[in-house]
């Protein structure tokens, strides 16, 4: 999928949870699918989005999304 189109779809879908201040999508050839970062205007809206879409196939393409707050590598390791 073209990145501009993907960004528009992300803004449309996630926008229902609150005001999005930025979207960054990275299509790294090392990974089979793109990944991205969304910034919401406030923490509560970001939490609503995470609760609503994490591990769900929101784009009906057979792939579930992983959604969480940004964490450092150290934070992720401690959670394991």
Residue pairs with C-beta under 8 A, 6 or more apart in sequence:
3 25
3 27
3 34
6 25
6 34
7 23
7 25
7 36
9 59
10 23
10 25
10 36
10 38
11 20
11 23
13 53
13 58
13 59
14 20
14 38
14 49
14 53
17 40
17 45
17 46
17 48
17 49
17 52
18 40
18 41
18 42
18 44
18 45
18 46
18 48
18 49
19 40
19 41
19 42
19 45
20 38
20 39
20 40
20 41
21 39
21 40
21 41
22 37
22 38
22 39
23 36
23 37
23 38
23 39
24 36
24 37
25 34
25 35
25 36
26 34
26 35
26 36
27 34
28 34
28 35
33 63
37 70
38 46
38 49
39 46
40 46
40 49
46 69
49 67
50 67
50 68
50 69
53 65
53 67
54 65
54 66
54 67
54 68
55 64
55 65
55 66
56 64
56 65
57 63
57 64
57 65
58 65
71 79
